[in-house]
Amino acid sequence: MTLYEFNSLDLKYKIGVTLHQAIFLDNYINANVRINCYALDLFFVELVYDSNFIKIIEVRSFKYGKQLDKYSIDLDKLISN
């Protein structure tokens, strides 16, 4: 599946494809949001949950870029500890 094909799906199908076909990579959690990141073919998908972590409120898809930064380890903080 291409990124274009994925983006043309409605929300329900995007969630289903992500949960059943993509590979879970990592998650990002703060006080307001939880985001699970997945790899699907040659792009990434984020499932964004509400603040109570009950339901998915948004699906984001991308190939690369700053969206991945939140999953990176800050090596400076790791080394200084």
N, C-alpha and C positions, 0 to 999 in steps of 0.2 A: 504494500500500500504506500502511496506517495503522500507527502504532506498535503498536497492539494486535494487529494481524494479524502483524506482524513478530515480536513477543514470543511469539506462539503457535507459531511454527515451532521445529523441533528445531535443535540446534546446527549440524549439517551444512548445513541449508537456510539458516540465518541467514548462515553464512559464504559460501555460494554466491551468495545474493542480494546481499550486500554487495560481493563482489568483481566481480560481473557487472553490477550495476545502479546502484550508488551511485557518487558522485563523491568521489575522494580529496581531502582537504583539507590534512592536515598529519600530522606524527608527533611523538611525544614519546619521548625515549630517556633512560634513566638506567642506572645500573649493574645494576639488577635486572630491568628490564622495557622492552619497546618496545611502544608503542601507536600504531596508525594510526587516524586519525579520518576518517570519511566522512560525506557528506550523502546522505540517502535520503528523497526526497519532502519531508516537513515535519518531519523529525527527524534526529538524528545517531546514528552507530554507531561504537563503538570496537572494534577487533580487538586483543586483548591477546595478545602473544607471550611465550613463556617466556624465561628469561634468556639462553639460547643463540640466540634468534631462529629457532628451528627450526620450532616448531608453535604454532598458535593455542590458547590455553588458556582464553580467556573472550571472550564477546561481550557488550558493554554497549550499551544503547540509551537515549536520552533526548532530550527536546525542548529543554531550556535548562538553565542553572544553572552551578554551580561546576565541573562536569565539564569545561567549556570553558576554564576559567581557565589550565590548564597550556599551552594553545596560544597564549595572549596574549603579546604583547611587553611587557616591562617598560620603559615609556618613560623612567622615571627613570634606569635603568641605561644606556639608549641615549643619552640626552642628556648624561649625565655623562662619557661616554667620548669 
